[in-house]
Amino acid sequence: MVKFDASHLSEGGSPELTLDGAVATITLSRPAHRNRLHNDDLRTLIAHFDRINAATEIRAVVLTSQAHGPKPVFCAGYHIGQHGDEHPDARFEQVADALEQLRPVTICALNGSVYGGATDLVLACDFAIGVEGIEMRMPAAALGMHYYPGGMARYVSRLGISNAKRAFLSAEAFGASELLRMGYVQELVPAEHLQAAMKRRLDQILPLAPLALESLKRSINELGRGDYEPTRLRQRQQESQTSHDFAEGCLAFAERRAPRFERH
């Protein structure tokens, strides 16, 4: 496994990027501060996203954290002491939007509770697998803050308007079973089974056609936001049907073998 050196981008505690074949893992690395995100961390995350998008061999991304202790925290959100510095909300929204728009499929390994802006990072991922005993809370109203538009759109499109209202207008904490029920996480496992659950999900994703995955992900996200154009979706459908991926998939089906997809 090769670790990308981000020391020139920010101080210690910055999110780490590791590459292992077709899988990139981003790890939030401030456990002493409940993995809160500083301005430098946001810049580092954008740099990691740029590197991932440029590396076409990367097919999946895992977002996780160094969460320790009896009540582990995946991320406590943005460092509130840095609010007001160079429009930090705009930068945080940029990070969440860029995470949603990453080319590969993204999976959040939610190994602890999640609060504030970090709740949107989970929603920006394509999948989320949580550990038993976690909670999620959106305290915007308790802080007197109107949340940024992109995050609110993700709450409504992912969780539905009723659950979004519960999160924003009551600032209540949602327990693990409720997070599973509302679809915030798609799977809930004991902490010791998280890695196995992640491997199962990756084993489902990695054999699939890369170009089809990327275009389907874009289209689904556009449909969720309500900003889709039928002609654009139709164009992606037509492009997929003339692709090497589709030809190989049909041939493999006819020959009763696993397809061997290659990015072209």
N, C-alpha and C positions, 0 to 999 in steps of 0.2 A: 504494500500500500504506500502511495506517494503522497506526502503532505505538501500542500501549496504554502509557500512562505509568504505570509501577509504582514511581516514585521515592518516592512517599509511603508505600509498603509496606515497603521495605527498602533497604539500602545498595546501592552500585554492585556490579555483578557478579551481581545477581539475575536469575533466568530472565526472558527477554523474551517478550512476546506480540505477534505481528503478525497482522493481519487482511487478507485479500485475497479479497474476495468471499465464497464459500462455504467457504473454507479458512482455518483458524487454524493458525499455526505457533508452537510454544513452543521457545525456544532456551536451553539451559543455557549460562551465560556466565561461567564462571570458568576459562578455558583455562590460566592460569598455575598453577592448583592442580588441574589435570586434571578440572575441572568438578565437583569435590566439592560436596556439598549441605550448606549450613549451615541452622540452625534458621530463620533469616529466609527462606531460599530455599523451605523447605517451606511456610511461611505464604503466600508469594507464589504458589507453584504452586496451592494451594487457592483463592486468590483468582482466578487465571486460569481454573481449572476452573469456578468459579461463574459467571464472566462468559461463558464458552463455552456452558454449559448454558442460560443465560438468553437467548442470542442464537440464535433458531430458524433464522436464515438460514445459520448455520454448519453444514455438512454433513460436514466431515472435519477432522481435527486431525493435524498432523505434529509429532512430538517429535524434536528434533535437538539438536546442541550445536556450540559453537565448538571444534572439535578440530583441532589444528595439529601440525606437526612430523613427523619421520620415523616416529614411533610414536604416532600420535594416540590420545587417550583420549576416548571419548564421555562417560564419567562414572566417577569412582573411588568412587562411593558416598557414604555419609554421613561428614561430618567427624568422625573418631573422637575428636577433642579435645573435642567437645561431648556425648559420651555422658554420661549422668547428669544433664543439664540438663533439668529439667521433663519427664521421661519422653519423651525424644526418639524411642525406638522406637515408641511409640504414635503419635506424629505422623507418622513415616515410613510406618508401615503405613497410616495414614489417607490419605496421599498416594497410595500405590500402589493402595489400594482405590478411591479417588475417580477415579483415572485409568482403571481397569478399567471403572468405572460411568459414564464420560462418555457423554452422549447420542449424539454423532456417532461415526462410525467413526474409529479412531485408527491411525496408521501411525508406526512408529519408523524414522527415517532413521539407522541405526546407523553413523555415520561414524568410529568408532574403537572401541577395546577397552572392555570394561565390567566393573566389579568390584563386589563387595559388594552392598549394598542396591540399587544401580542395576540389577543384573541382573534384579531383580523388576519394575522400571519397564518394561523391554523386554517381559517376559512379560505385563504388564498391558495392553499395546497389542494391537490386533486383528491387525495385520500388523507384520512387521519386515523391513526390507531392509538387509543389511549389506554392508560393503565388504571386499574381499579383504585378508587379512593380519591381521584382528582376532582377539582372543581374549576369552574370558569366564572369570571365576573367582569362585567363591563361597567366601570364606575363613572362614566362621563358626566351624568347628571349630578352625581355626588360631588364632582369637582367643579361644577358650573360650566361645563364645556359642551359645545355642539361638536359632534364628531365630524370627521372629514367625509366628503361625499362617496368616495370609492369604497370606504369601509362600510358605510351604511348600506350601500347597494349590495355588497356581498352578504351582509347579515340578512337582508330581505330576500335576496334571490336564493341563498343557501338554506335558510332556516324558516322562511315564511314570515309574513308581516306580524302575526300574533306573537311568535317567539322573539322576533326583533323588538317588538314593543315591550315584552317582558324584560328583555335584557337591558334596553336603554331607559325605559320609563320607570323601572322599579329598582334598578341597580342590584338586583338579587343575585346571589351566588347559585349556580346550577351544579348539582352533584353529578357524579359520573353516570349513573343510570339515566338521568334526565338528558345528559348530553348524547347518550346513545339513542334515546327515544327520538329526540328532535333532529338527529342526523348530523350533529356537530362532529361526532366521531362515528366511523362506520364499524368499528370493532372495539371491544373492551376486553382487556386480558390482564391476568396477574402480572406484576412487574417483571417477574422472572421469566415470563413467556413473551415479552415484548420483542426481543430479537428474533425469535422463531416466527412470530406473526409477521414481522417485517420481511423476513426471508420468503415466507409463503406469498406475500403480495408481490415482491420483486420477481419471484419465479413465475408468476402469472403475467407480469408486464413484459419482461425482457424478451421472451420469444416472439412477441407480436410484431407486426410490420411497422417499422419506425415512421415512415412518412404518413401512413394512415393514422397512427397514434397522434402525431403532431397536428394534422389537419382536423381530426375529430375533436381534439382538446380545444383548439381555437374556436371551432364552431359551437361546441357545447357552452363554452364560456360566453360567447357572444349571445347565444340564445338566452342564457341565464340573465344577462344584463339587459336584454331587450333591445340591443343595438345591432342586431343581425340584418343582413340583406340576403333574401332568398337567392339572388343571382350569384352572390359570392359563395354560398354554400353549394349551389349547383355546380359552380366551376370547380370547386374542390372535389366533388363527387366525380366529375368527368375526368379530372386530372388523375385521380386515384385509379380509374379504370383503364388508363393507358400507362400505368406505372409498372416498373419492374417488380415492385412488391405484389401487385395484383396478379401479374403473369406467373410469378413464382408460387403464390398462394394457390392458384387454380391448378398448376402443374403438380404441386405437392399433394393436393386433395385427390387428384386423379390417380397419382402413383401411391397413395396411401402411406405417405411418409411425412415427417415434420418438415415444414418449410425452412429454407435457408435464406433468410432475408439479408440484403446488403443495402446500405444507404447509397443512393445515386443522386 
